[in-house]
Amino acid sequence: MISQHREVLFHLKSKTVPTWKTLDDLKGLSFGATLGYTYTKPFWDAAKDGRIQVQETRSDEINFRKLLAGRIDVFPMEEITGWQLVKKKYPLGEDILTTDPNPLSSSSGHLIFKKSLPDSEALVKTFNEGLKALKNSGEYDHFVEEFYKGIY
């Protein structure tokens, strides 16, 4: 695994989000959603069935403005991308927004080499050794931290 990606619920620090295991536990909260995004099947099923209230808009920026204005309670978005957008467009939001620790979804990033290529096995070995060295030295964590800050 090279990276971890979490879709989290952004919300105002002043808004209490209950501890939840399923979206049904979040009934009564209004969600922002960006048109064209897939989110998860349980998310859209809960919206369709009326178990959660979802307001769709055409951009992440509009959803963050609605969140900051208190017009929605939570906005699910990929964590790194969301914080980078907040930092760039709504710097005051860094002090008043937070994320729920429970992700709506998560996935991991991997590097794939085509098995039919003659050097694939050697490339995988070289890559894994380099990644391990970066992690052991602390450089990997440093890169991830800088990535969160929007440096890359």
Buried (B, 14 or more C-beta within 10 A) or exposed (E): EEEEBBBBBBBBEEBEBEEBEEBEBBBEBBBBBBEEEEBEEBBBEBBEEEBBBBBBBEEBBBBBBBBBEEEBBBBBBBBBEBBBBBBEEBEEBEEBBBBBEBBBBEEEEEEEEEEEEEEEEEEBEEEEEEBEEBEEEEEBEEEBEEEBEBEE
